[in-house]
Amino acid sequence: MTPTPPPGLLISAPASGTGKTTVTLGLLAAFAARGLTVQPFKSGPDYIDPAFHAAAAGRPSVNLDSWAMAPGRIAALADVAAGSDLVLAEGSMGLFDGVAAAGETGTGASAEVAALMGWPVVLVLDVSGQAQTAAAVAQGLARFRAGLTVGGVILNKVASPRHEALVRAGMAAAGLPVLGALPRRAEVALPERHLGLVQAEELPRLQAILAEAAAFVAAHCNLDAIRALAAAHALPPAPSAPVPAPGERIALARDAAFSFVYPHLLADWRAQGATILPFSPLADQAPDPSATVCWLPGGYPELHAAQLAASEGFRAGLADFARTRPVHGECGGYMALGAGLVAADGARHRMAGLLGLETSFAKRRMHLGYRLARPHRALPGQGTRPLRGHEFHYATILSQPDAPLARVTDATGAEVAETGSFAAQPGGGTVSGTFFHLIAPAASLAPQDP
């Protein structure tokens, strides 16, 4: 018999920018302060929010993605919640926002994950500039999809007691419980930069901020009513395709410039017996010589370009490693493998030079969306199987002279110019890189599919 999972909720909203991350963090920290074991999740591709979740809950936050992951994979990853008292998942964008064409399970919408897992939805509504009309928006969201439960709403940016009373009257008419009403309070807002929030590890006051958010949410929300709404249903066993480990001993770049690694990837690799060997390029460290593969994840190399350019030991050690073994970089790691990076101020900084790639932030342009990659060349551990992931960066490619790594398409099937790069090395090693962030193998696609 399939065990019953712990009860859960998905925190969502009509749109981005409503305050759902702050509310989620406040709830995680407030429930943890009550002595509950709370398991966080994040719907969709996001590296930054889960790090804040983990700091608030004291447990790693796991991404669940209906476009990139099959139902069995989502269910298997959700098993990390076993033994917890409560699950709190944060949605992405608006509740029903996703892409036009479905992937493994759906379009990437948060509502799909909530419906699959049986988690009721708590809506965070920015009610500034409106009153009873907020209830019409909430009621529309509650009725939009059959099989999805909207358990109640938390009002954000309430201007005054009169404003709150008007909004509450609208919600009562719509039959939607108000679970909290948060007054305007700018000091609990988290700082942002071009890829979202400033990373959790960069905030020295993080624990103080989380404590403030917990106190703020606890003072203005009915925590008992919120917890009472939580529910879940058990899912039948289904095949699950983990991400294959790229090697037995993985030298993993890990510091402020290279921090975008999904927890489920590392968990998958360790479950397959791989050893993770972290090193810091910013500290001028080279990959561990005992490693069988080197992986440079995404992050913010553009913010540390001068320091990377001065890291002679890192560059020399990486070049020596690449002569005989595979090296792969994702997004920021890809840029660091290139010949040069032009920072926002127009200054060019020397990178590792293992690929001919030249990138620039002098003229930023956002590249965002799901990606399906069909490698032309075998990637470490992945072979040439189709892979699902996403792209999110502001870099412009000035030059990309090496052989393309993969055929890459977006969620509609349209070709994407950022194909990645591949270069064989004289001693038998390989260097590859791509702006594509790997989430999961494309379980529904065979390698021979066009």
RODO-2510 file (C-alpha; in nm, 4 decimals, decimal comma):
residues 450
     n   res          X          Y          Z
     1     m     0,0000     0,0000     0,0000
     2     t     0,1326     0,3443    -0,0980
     3     p     0,2032     0,5480     0,2185
     4     t     0,0066     0,8672     0,2697
     5     p     0,2321     1,1703     0,2229
     6     p     0,2348     1,4575     0,4717
     7     p    -0,0254     1,7301     0,4153
     8     g     0,0771     2,0206     0,1994
     9     l    -0,0140     2,3535     0,0439
    10     l     0,0999     2,5420    -0,2627
    11     i     0,1484     2,9178    -0,2212
    12     s     0,0639     3,0919    -0,5469
    13     a    -0,0666     3,4187    -0,6895
    14     p    -0,2241     3,5733    -1,0004
    15     a     0,1165     3,7025    -1,1165
    16     s     0,4806     3,7514    -1,0278
    17     g     0,5679     4,0348    -0,7930
    18     t     0,2782     3,9879    -0,5524
    19     g     0,4927     3,8920    -0,2527
    20     k     0,4477     3,5149    -0,2558
    21     t     0,8170     3,4474    -0,1886
    22     t     0,8159     3,6698     0,1199
    23     v     0,4920     3,5094     0,2396
    24     t     0,6294     3,1599     0,1758
    25     l     0,9475     3,2361     0,3695
    26     g     0,7483     3,3877     0,6545
    27     l     0,5240     3,0821     0,6736
    28     l     0,8178     2,8393     0,6586
    29     a     1,0020     3,0208     0,9352
    30     a     0,6882     3,0723     1,1463
    31     f     0,5872     2,7066     1,1346
    32     a     0,9464     2,5975     1,1997
    33     a     0,9538     2,8289     1,5013
    34     r     0,6501     2,6397     1,6325
    35     g     0,8535     2,3215     1,6264
    36     l     0,7073     2,1752     1,3061
    37     t     0,9196     1,9955     1,0513
    38     v     0,8333     2,1782     0,7293
    39     q     0,9402     2,0532     0,3861
    40     p     0,9713     2,3238     0,1183
    41     f     0,9367     2,2795    -0,2584
    42     k     0,9555     2,5154    -0,5552
    43     s     0,7439     2,4714    -0,8659
    44     g     0,9338     2,5362    -1,1856
    45     p     1,2951     2,6184    -1,2709
    46     d     1,4497     2,8418    -1,0054
    47     y     1,7827     2,8283    -0,8232
    48     i     1,7506     3,1268    -0,5926
    49     d     1,4178     3,0879    -0,4088
    50     p     1,4958     2,7316    -0,2900
    51     a     1,8112     2,8523    -0,1129
    52     f     1,5955     3,0935     0,0881
    53     h     1,3441     2,8150     0,1547
    54     a     1,6204     2,5933     0,2935
    55     a     1,7443     2,8697     0,5227
    56     a     1,3918     2,9286     0,6547
    57     a     1,2907     2,5636     0,6969
    58     g     1,6234     2,4010     0,7809
    59     r     1,5654     2,1420     0,5056
    60     p     1,6714     2,1440     0,1386
    61     s     1,4041     2,2739    -0,0990
    62     v     1,3448     2,0641    -0,4113
    63     n     1,2255     2,1833    -0,7522
    64     l     0,9246     2,0094    -0,9085
    65     d     0,8672     2,0853    -1,2758
    66     s     0,5728     1,9587    -1,4779
    67     w     0,7242     2,0497    -1,8164
    68     a     1,0611     1,8859    -1,7563
    69     m     0,9663     1,5969    -1,5253
    70     a     0,7432     1,2944    -1,5743
    71     p     0,4765     1,2300    -1,3066
    72     g     0,6791     0,9467    -1,1551
    73     r     0,9804     1,1733    -1,1258
    74     i     0,7805     1,4440    -0,9506
    75     a     0,6339     1,1868    -0,7123
    76     a     0,9767     1,0372    -0,6398
    77     l     1,1278     1,3782    -0,5634
    78     a     0,8302     1,4661    -0,3427
    79     d     0,9147     1,1617    -0,1280
    80     v     1,1816     1,3780     0,0393
    81     a     0,8920     1,5154     0,2468
    82     a     0,8390     1,1805     0,4217
    83     g     0,8395     1,2297     0,7972
    84     s     0,7695     1,6022     0,7849
    85     d     0,4678     1,7624     0,9499
    86     l     0,3790     2,0000     0,6691
    87     v     0,4707     2,0671     0,3059
    88     l     0,4837     2,4213     0,1721
    89     a     0,5479     2,4596    -0,2008
    90     e     0,5989     2,7959    -0,3696
    91     g     0,4592     2,8453    -0,7170
    92     s     0,6187     3,0385    -0,9993
    93     m     0,4671     3,3341    -1,1867
    94     g     0,0863     3,3143    -1,1875
    95     l    -0,0989     3,0003    -1,0789
    96     f    -0,1827     2,8832    -1,4326
    97     d     0,1116     3,0353    -1,6197
    98     g     0,3098     2,7924    -1,8319
    99     v     0,4123     2,7359    -2,1904
   100     a     0,1831     2,6637    -2,4834
   101     a     0,2991     2,3081    -2,5554
   102     a     0,3020     2,0422    -2,2831
   103     g     0,6208     1,8568    -2,1932
   104     e     0,6567     1,5496    -1,9718
   105     t     0,3569     1,6135    -1,7451
   106     g     0,2174     1,9499    -1,8467
   107     t     0,3017     2,3073    -1,9369
   108     g     0,5049     2,3953    -1,6292
   109     a     0,2165     2,5666    -1,4505
   110     s     0,2169     2,5571    -1,0709
   111     a    -0,1467     2,4456    -1,0737
   112     e    -0,0414     2,1184    -1,2386
   113     v     0,1955     2,0298    -0,9549
   114     a    -0,0675     2,1215    -0,6945
   115     a    -0,3333     1,9085    -0,8647
   116     l    -0,0947     1,6142    -0,9098
   117     m     0,0099     1,6165    -0,5444
   118     g    -0,3333     1,7009    -0,4008
   119     w    -0,2104     2,0252    -0,2429
   120     p    -0,4721     2,2990    -0,1917
   121     v    -0,3671     2,6444    -0,3086
   122     v    -0,3313     2,9529    -0,0912
   123     l    -0,3415     3,2668    -0,3060
   124     v    -0,1298     3,5699    -0,2206
   125     l    -0,3070     3,8763    -0,3579
   126     d    -0,1542     4,2205    -0,3952
   127     v    -0,4656     4,4253    -0,3211
   128     s    -0,3066     4,7670    -0,3612
   129     g    -0,5196     4,9864    -0,5859
   130     q    -0,8318     4,7697    -0,5576
   131     a    -1,0856     4,6453    -0,3067
   132     q    -1,3801     4,4114    -0,3825
   133     t    -1,2428     4,3513    -0,7316
   134     a    -0,9686     4,1383    -0,5753
   135     a    -1,2384     3,8833    -0,4923
   136     a    -1,3375     3,8577    -0,8578
   137     v    -0,9776     3,7767    -0,9489
   138     a    -0,9512     3,5183    -0,6715
   139     q    -1,2863     3,3632    -0,7593
   140     g    -1,1811     3,3341    -1,1229
   141     l    -0,8628     3,1537    -1,0225
   142     a    -1,0578     2,9225    -0,7917
   143     r    -1,2983     2,8199    -1,0677
   144     f    -1,0598     2,8054    -1,3621
   145     r    -0,9533     2,4412    -1,3321
   146     a    -1,1538     2,1424    -1,2143
   147     g    -0,9834     1,9240    -0,9561
   148     l    -0,7864     2,2106    -0,8042
   149     t    -0,8773     2,3494    -0,4619
   150     v    -0,8154     2,7112    -0,3677
   151     g    -0,8357     2,6975     0,0114
   152     g    -0,8150     3,0684     0,0854
   153     v    -0,6307     3,3932     0,0306
   154     i    -0,3682     3,6054     0,2020
   155     l    -0,4076     3,9748     0,1300
   156     n    -0,0856     4,1676     0,0749
   157     k    -0,0163     4,5422     0,0797
   158     v    -0,3319     4,6337     0,2691
   159     a    -0,3440     5,0110     0,3013
   160     s    -0,5746     5,0613     0,6014
   161     p    -0,8406     4,8940     0,8179
   162     r    -1,1104     5,0354     0,5884
   163     h    -0,9319     4,8921     0,2845
   164     e    -0,9056     4,5528     0,4539
   165     a    -1,2769     4,5550     0,5437
   166     l    -1,3759     4,6237     0,1818
   167     v    -1,1548     4,3456     0,0474
   168     r    -1,2805     4,1037     0,3114
   169     a    -1,6403     4,1862     0,2167
   170     g    -1,5657     4,0920    -0,1435
   171     m    -1,3999     3,7658    -0,0387
   172     a    -1,6955     3,6761     0,1831
   173     a    -1,9304     3,7284    -0,1121
   174     a    -1,7072     3,5031    -0,3222
   175     g    -1,6967     3,2365    -0,0512
   176     l    -1,3181     3,2523    -0,0098
   177     p    -1,1660     3,2490     0,3411
   178     v    -0,9211     3,5281     0,4211
   179     l    -0,6277     3,3611     0,5962
   180     g    -0,4286     3,6759     0,6558
   181     a    -0,4006     4,0456     0,5776
   182     l    -0,0521     4,1937     0,5532
   183     p    -0,0122     4,5702     0,5786
   184     r     0,2410     4,7531     0,3647
   185     r     0,5864     4,6969     0,5128
   186     a     0,8842     4,7568     0,2875
   187     e     1,1464     4,6410     0,5372
   188     v     1,0645     4,2712     0,4900
   189     a     1,1207     4,2893     0,1132
   190     l     1,4233     4,0976    -0,0155
   191     p     1,6845     4,2654    -0,2411
   192     e     1,6837     4,1715    -0,6109
   193     r     1,9176     4,1699    -0,9081
   194     h     1,8849     4,0770    -1,2748
   195     l     1,8140     3,7023    -1,2287
   196     g     1,5787     3,7498    -0,9341
   197     l     1,6556     3,7774    -0,5656
   198     v     2,0077     3,8364    -0,4433
   199     q     2,1398     3,4939    -0,3425
   200     a     2,0719     3,3822     0,0131
   201     e     2,4406     3,3280     0,0892
   202     e     2,5137     3,6924     0,0041
   203     l     2,2886     3,8339     0,2765
   204     p     2,4681     3,8544     0,6136
   205     r     2,1377     3,9479     0,7817
   206     l     1,9474     3,6586     0,6304
   207     q     1,8494     3,4907     0,9564
   208     a     1,7372     3,8250     1,0990
   209     i     1,5331     3,8921     0,7842
   210     l     1,3703     3,5490     0,8097
   211     a     1,2899     3,6036     1,1765
   212     e     1,1302     3,9387     1,0888
   213     a     0,9295     3,7769     0,8086
   214     a     0,8141     3,4985     1,0424
   215     a     0,7017     3,7458     1,3081
   216     f     0,5285     3,9632     1,0481
   217     v     0,3390     3,6712     0,8924
   218     a     0,2518     3,5160     1,2296
   219     a     0,1131     3,8479     1,3525
   220     h    -0,1124     3,8989     1,0515
   221     c    -0,2053     3,5457     0,9384
   222     n    -0,4045     3,2640     1,0973
   223     l    -0,1404     2,9925     1,1076
   224     d    -0,3773     2,7357     1,2555
   225     a    -0,6315     2,7893     0,9763
   226     i    -0,3590     2,7729     0,7127
   227     r    -0,2229     2,4459     0,8488
   228     a    -0,5739     2,2991     0,8753
   229     l    -0,6210     2,3477     0,4987
   230     a    -0,3199     2,1317     0,4101
   231     a    -0,3906     1,8044     0,2322
   232     a    -0,2295     1,5568    -0,0047
   233     h    -0,3008     1,2288    -0,1760
   234     a    -0,0787     0,9319    -0,2394
   235     l     0,0363     0,8719    -0,5947
   236     p     0,0622     0,5260    -0,7510
   237     p     0,4169     0,4012    -0,8098
   238     a     0,5492     0,5027    -1,1511
   239     p     0,8833     0,4878    -1,3350
   240     s     1,1253     0,7626    -1,2401
   241     a     1,4252     0,8692    -1,4493
   242     p     1,7018     1,0261    -1,2388
   243     v     1,9739     1,2413    -1,3932
   244     p     2,2727     1,0143    -1,4683
   245     a     2,5953     1,1064    -1,2913
   246     p     2,8532     1,2594    -1,5281
   247     g     3,1299     1,0565    -1,3656
   248     e     3,2406     0,8616    -1,0606
   249     r     3,4290     1,1538    -0,9039
   250     i     3,2904     1,4948    -0,9948
   251     a     3,4955     1,8110    -0,9422
   252     l     3,2207     2,0689    -0,8896
   253     a     3,2906     2,4434    -0,8993
   254     r     3,1102     2,5870    -0,5983
   255     d     3,1317     2,9469    -0,4774
   256     a     2,9574     3,2823    -0,5242
   257     a     3,0297     3,2773    -0,8994
   258     f     2,9159     2,9164    -0,9530
   259     s     2,6210     2,8418    -0,7269
   260     f     2,3325     2,7326    -0,9491
   261     v     2,3041     2,3583    -0,8891
   262     y     1,9704     2,1840    -0,8436
   263     p     1,9648     1,9760    -0,5236
   264     h     1,7982     1,6882    -0,7075
   265     l     2,0941     1,6614    -0,9474
   266     l     2,3423     1,6284    -0,6628
   267     a     2,1133     1,3819    -0,4843
   268     d     2,0814     1,1750    -0,8026
   269     w     2,4564     1,1708    -0,8556
   270     r     2,5296     1,0693    -0,4990
   271     a     2,2597     0,7993    -0,5113
   272     q     2,4453     0,6490    -0,8073
   273     g     2,7642     0,6303    -0,6033
   274     a     2,9342     0,9442    -0,7346
   275     t     3,1601     1,1491    -0,5104
   276     i     3,1248     1,5286    -0,5269
   277     l     3,4527     1,7191    -0,4919
   278     p     3,3773     2,0931    -0,4541
   279     f     3,6379     2,3547    -0,5403
   280     s     3,6355     2,7343    -0,5629
   281     p     3,7614     2,9102    -0,8759
   282     l     3,7291     3,2434    -0,6906
   283     a     3,9743     3,1102    -0,4315
   284     d     4,2045     3,0191    -0,7239
   285     q     4,1498     2,6477    -0,6687
   286     a     4,1835     2,3900    -0,9473
   287     p     3,9727     2,0762    -0,9919
   288     d     4,0732     1,7860    -0,7692
   289     p     4,3259     1,5831    -0,9726
   290     s     4,1572     1,2589    -0,8634
   291     a     3,8275     1,3606    -1,0282
   292     t     3,7068     1,1886    -1,3437
   293     v     3,4997     1,4836    -1,4696
   294     c     3,4713     1,8559    -1,3978
   295     w     3,1374     2,0404    -1,3882
   296     l     3,1101     2,4196    -1,3788
   297     p     2,7509     2,5210    -1,2954
   298     g     2,5792     2,8515    -1,3584
   299     g     2,5929     3,1547    -1,1371
   300     y     2,7253     3,5079    -1,1631
   301     p     3,0701     3,5043    -1,3257
   302     e     2,9970     3,8530    -1,4636
   303     l     2,9990     3,9906    -1,1081
   304     h     3,3364     3,8287    -1,0366
   305     a     3,4995     3,8518    -1,3804
   306     a     3,8082     4,0424    -1,2660
   307     q     3,8736     3,7960    -0,9850
   308     l     3,8299     3,5000    -1,2206
   309     a     4,0664     3,6625    -1,4697
   310     a     4,3293     3,6892    -1,1962
   311     s     4,2886     3,3252    -1,0862
   312     e     4,5927     3,1856    -1,2650
   313     g     4,6022     2,8649    -1,0606
   314     f     4,2412     2,7869    -1,1449
   315     r     4,2927     2,8428    -1,5169
   316     a     4,6152     2,6409    -1,5351
   317     g     4,4711     2,3539    -1,3309
   318     l     4,1513     2,3468    -1,5352
   319     a     4,3460     2,3413    -1,8625
   320     d     4,5622     2,0560    -1,7381
   321     f     4,2524     1,8636    -1,6253
   322     a     4,0758     1,9158    -1,9607
   323     r     4,3600     1,7631    -2,1600
   324     t     4,2603     1,4136    -2,0520
   325     r     3,9129     1,4335    -1,8974
   326     p     3,5716     1,5863    -1,9699
   327     v     3,4911     1,9400    -1,8570
   328     h     3,1388     2,0791    -1,8905
   329     g     2,9958     2,4207    -1,8087
   330     e     2,6367     2,5407    -1,7779
   331     c     2,5454     2,9048    -1,8425
   332     g     2,7846     3,0939    -1,6134
   333     g     3,0167     2,7953    -1,6236
   334     y     2,9991     2,8013    -2,0039
   335     m     3,0953     3,1689    -2,0090
   336     a     3,3871     3,0997    -1,7739
   337     l     3,5161     2,8311    -2,0124
   338     g     3,5232     3,0826    -2,2973
   339     a     3,7986     3,3141    -2,4159
   340     g     3,6616     3,6335    -2,2674
   341     l     3,3723     3,8025    -2,0895
   342     v     3,2805     4,1690    -2,1302
   343     a     3,1343     4,3054    -1,8073
   344     a     2,8536     4,5602    -1,7824
   345     d     3,1058     4,8461    -1,7720
   346     g     3,2524     4,7408    -2,1083
   347     a     3,5756     4,5967    -1,9698
   348     r     3,6829     4,2629    -2,1197
   349     h     3,8152     3,9994    -1,8808
   350     r     4,0129     3,6919    -1,9756
   351     m     3,8383     3,3614    -1,9012
   352     a     3,9695     3,0023    -1,9115
   353     g     4,0132     2,9982    -2,2893
   354     l     3,9170     2,6326    -2,3330
   355     l     3,6426     2,7408    -2,5734
   356     g     3,6455     3,0310    -2,8171
   357     l     3,3249     3,1775    -2,6748
   358     e     3,3127     3,5545    -2,6182
   359     t     3,0181     3,6919    -2,4202
   360     s     2,9123     4,0410    -2,3176
   361     f     2,6932     4,2072    -2,0557
   362     a     2,7556     4,5546    -2,1974
   363     k     2,4299     4,5282    -2,3909
   364     r     2,2089     4,3002    -2,1874
   365     r     1,9256     4,1032    -2,3426
   366     m     1,7164     3,8520    -2,1504
   367     h     1,7078     3,4916    -2,2732
   368     l     1,4409     3,2990    -2,0847
   369     g     1,2421     2,9802    -2,1311
   370     y     1,2243     2,6043    -2,1321
   371     r     1,4648     2,4245    -2,3634
   372     l     1,4831     2,0782    -2,5187
   373     a     1,8388     1,9787    -2,6111
   374     r     1,9312     1,6962    -2,8466
   375     p     2,3111     1,6631    -2,8169
   376     h     2,5193     1,6143    -3,1300
   377     r     2,8015     1,4895    -2,9102
   378     a     2,7934     1,2703    -2,6020
   379     l     2,7765     1,4706    -2,2812
   380     p     2,9450     1,3373    -1,9667
   381     g     2,7128     1,0712    -1,8277
   382     q     2,4216     1,1739    -2,0493
   383     g     2,5261     1,0342    -2,3860
   384     t     2,3156     1,1809    -2,6664
   385     r     1,9735     1,1333    -2,5050
   386     p     1,7327     1,4299    -2,5281
   387     l     1,7395     1,6507    -2,2225
   388     r     1,4910     1,8971    -2,0750
   389     g     1,5971     2,2150    -1,9022
   390     h     1,5778     2,5909    -1,9213
   391     e     1,7737     2,9000    -2,0187
   392     f     1,7849     3,2221    -1,8173
   393     h     2,0595     3,4773    -1,8689
   394     y     2,1309     3,8291    -1,9917
   395     a     2,4556     3,7615    -2,1759
   396     t     2,5022     3,8340    -2,5459
   397     i     2,7190     3,6024    -2,7564
   398     l     2,9829     3,7980    -2,9495
   399     s     3,1587     3,4942    -3,0931
   400     q     3,0975     3,1190    -3,0757
   401     p     3,3534     2,9579    -3,3104
   402     d     3,3542     2,6002    -3,1785
   403     a     3,1412     2,3104    -3,3015
   404     p     2,7783     2,3248    -3,1837
   405     l     2,7025     2,0945    -2,8919
   406     a     2,3333     2,0282    -2,9465
   407     r     2,0235     2,1112    -3,1395
   408     v     1,8220     2,3233    -2,8974
   409     t     1,4549     2,4135    -2,9291
   410     d     1,2175     2,6055    -2,7078
   411     a     0,8888     2,4783    -2,5680
   412     t     0,7110     2,5479    -2,8984
   413     g     0,9679     2,3523    -3,1001
   414     a     1,1315     2,6640    -3,2466
   415     e     1,5071     2,6506    -3,2978
   416     v     1,7208     2,8371    -3,0431
   417     a     2,0473     2,9968    -3,1515
   418     e     2,2310     2,9145    -2,8281
   419     t     2,3462     2,5655    -2,9294
   420     g     2,6385     2,5411    -2,6915
   421     s     2,9938     2,4485    -2,7911
   422     f     3,2206     2,1452    -2,8043
   423     a     3,5975     2,1131    -2,8423
   424     a     3,8056     1,7946    -2,8342
   425     q     4,1410     1,8174    -2,6549
   426     p     4,4765     1,6744    -2,7740
   427     g     4,5101     1,4337    -2,4814
   428     g     4,1656     1,2794    -2,5269
   429     g     3,9714     1,5151    -2,3042
   430     t     3,6685     1,7170    -2,4069
   431     v     3,5356     2,0610    -2,3215
   432     s     3,1679     2,1386    -2,3641
   433     g     2,9385     2,4143    -2,2532
   434     t     2,5899     2,5467    -2,3007
   435     f     2,3508     2,8123    -2,1715
   436     f     2,1104     2,5215    -2,1145
   437     h     2,0479     2,4322    -1,7471
   438     l     1,9805     2,0590    -1,7184
   439     i     1,6708     1,9570    -1,5188
   440     a     1,5937     1,6012    -1,6302
   441     p     1,6260     1,3507    -1,9146
   442     a     1,3400     1,3740    -2,1635
   443     a     1,1744     1,0486    -2,0600
   444     s     0,9045     1,0726    -2,3281
   445     l     1,1514     1,1136    -2,6161
   446     a     1,3820     0,8548    -2,7691
   447     p     1,7341     0,9518    -2,8811
   448     q     1,6415     0,8986    -3,2469
   449     d     1,3489     1,1428    -3,2361
   450     p     1,4108     1,4451    -3,4615
***
